[in-house]
Amino acid sequence: MKRLLVILGLLAHSAAFAQPLQPQSDDEVIERLPPIAARRAPPAPQELPERARELVQHARRTGDPRLAGQALALLKPWRSDDRAAAPIVIAMAEAEQHLHDFDAARRRLQALVARDPAQAQAWLMLATLHRVQGRYAESDTACRALEAAGA
């Protein structure tokens, strides 16, 4: 056991003085990342919101923001569509929220509840976004709207 501790101590000590790797050119590959998810067939359009939400949930579990970026890429055709279906809007806002683009997520959700005040999930997400940004009055308003939406 003592030998193992000595070895670990030496490794930690040598790592503390390691020099950073300086690539010699922009073309030099310094690391290859493992694949982030098993490849699947492209989802059907009606499956896109659920697939995007799965990617964001996986991003939360693994801490890999690329997965949330992939979710946004799946939904890119609707990114500027003010009339996108509610599941698409909610999935986009969830990915944006995960990537800390709170303003974009909030604008997207506010547009959705403006055209359809019965969107309970959107109100819940808005309440959360406002709360984490310290906008307590707006969060409380969203909570009341959530209650009015019947959730």
C-alpha positions in Angstrom: 0.0 0.0 0.0 2.9 2.4 0.9 4.4 1.7 -2.5 1.2 2.6 -4.3 0.9 5.8 -2.4 4.6 6.7 -3.3 3.9 6.0 -6.9 0.7 8.1 -6.9 2.5 10.9 -5.2 5.3 10.9 -7.8 2.8 10.8 -10.6 0.9 13.8 -9.1 4.2 15.7 -8.5 5.4 15.1 -12.1 2.0 16.1 -13.5 2.1 19.4 -11.6 5.3 20.4 -13.5 4.2 19.1 -16.9 4.6 21.5 -19.8 1.5 22.3 -21.9 1.4 20.8 -25.3 2.0 23.5 -28.0 0.8 22.4 -31.5 3.3 23.3 -34.2 0.6 24.1 -36.7 -3.2 24.5 -37.0 -3.3 21.1 -38.8 -1.8 19.2 -35.9 -4.2 16.9 -34.2 -3.5 16.9 -30.4 -6.4 14.7 -29.3 -9.2 12.6 -30.8 -12.4 12.7 -28.8 -14.4 9.5 -28.4 -17.7 9.3 -30.3 -20.4 11.0 -28.2 -23.3 8.8 -29.0 -24.2 5.8 -31.0 -25.2 6.8 -34.5 -28.8 6.4 -35.3 -30.9 6.8 -38.4 -32.1 10.4 -38.7 -35.4 10.8 -36.8 -38.7 11.4 -38.6 -39.8 15.1 -38.3 -42.4 14.3 -35.7 -39.7 12.6 -33.6 -37.3 15.6 -33.7 -38.5 17.3 -30.5 -38.2 14.1 -28.4 -34.8 13.2 -29.9 -33.6 16.8 -29.2 -34.8 16.5 -25.6 -33.0 13.1 -25.2 -29.8 14.8 -26.4 -30.2 17.6 -23.8 -30.9 15.1 -21.0 -27.8 13.1 -22.1 -25.8 16.4 -22.1 -27.0 17.0 -18.5 -25.9 13.5 -17.4 -22.5 13.6 -19.1 -21.6 17.3 -18.9 -21.0 17.3 -22.7 -22.4 20.6 -24.2 -21.9 19.2 -27.7 -25.0 17.1 -27.2 -27.2 20.2 -26.6 -25.6 21.7 -29.7 -26.6 18.6 -31.6 -30.2 19.1 -30.3 -30.2 22.7 -31.6 -28.8 21.4 -35.0 -31.7 19.0 -35.3 -34.2 21.8 -34.8 -32.4 24.4 -36.9 -35.0 24.5 -39.7 -37.4 26.0 -37.1 -35.0 28.3 -35.3 -36.4 31.5 -36.9 -40.0 30.2 -37.2 -42.2 32.2 -34.9 -45.0 29.7 -35.6 -43.1 26.5 -34.9 -45.1 23.8 -33.1 -44.9 24.0 -29.3 -42.9 20.8 -28.8 -40.2 22.2 -31.2 -40.1 25.5 -29.4 -39.9 23.9 -26.0 -37.1 21.5 -27.1 -35.1 24.5 -28.6 -35.6 26.5 -25.4 -34.5 23.6 -23.3 -31.3 23.2 -25.3 -30.7 27.0 -25.2 -31.2 27.0 -21.5 -28.8 24.1 -21.0 -26.2 26.1 -23.0 -26.9 29.2 -20.7 -28.4 31.2 -23.6 -31.1 32.2 -21.2 -32.2 35.3 -23.1 -32.9 33.3 -26.3 -34.7 30.6 -24.4 -36.8 33.2 -22.6 -37.7 35.1 -25.8 -38.7 31.9 -27.5 -40.9 30.8 -24.6 -42.5 34.2 -24.2 -43.5 34.1 -27.9 -45.0 30.7 -27.5 -47.1 31.6 -24.4 -48.2 34.8 -26.1 -49.8 32.8 -28.9 -50.9 29.9 -26.7 -51.2 30.7 -23.0 -52.2 27.1 -22.2 -48.6 25.9 -22.7 -47.9 24.7 -19.1 -44.4 23.4 -19.9 -43.4 26.8 -21.4 -44.7 28.6 -18.3 -42.8 26.3 -16.0 -39.6 26.8 -18.0 -40.1 30.6 -17.9 -40.7 30.6 -14.2 -37.4 28.7 -13.8 -35.5 31.0 -16.2 -36.7 34.1 -14.4 -35.9 32.6 -11.0 -32.3 31.6 -11.8 -31.7 35.1 -13.2 -33.1 36.7 -10.0 -36.2 38.1 -11.7 -38.5 37.0 -8.9 -41.6 39.0 -9.7 -41.5 37.7 -13.3 -41.0 34.2 -12.0 -44.0 34.6 -9.7 -46.1 35.9 -12.6 -45.1 32.8 -14.7 -46.0 30.6 -11.8 -49.5 32.2 -11.6 -49.9 31.7 -15.4 -48.8 28.1 -15.0 -51.6 27.6 -12.4 -54.1 29.3 -14.7 -53.0 27.0 -17.5 -54.3 24.1 -15.3 -51.0 22.5 -14.4 
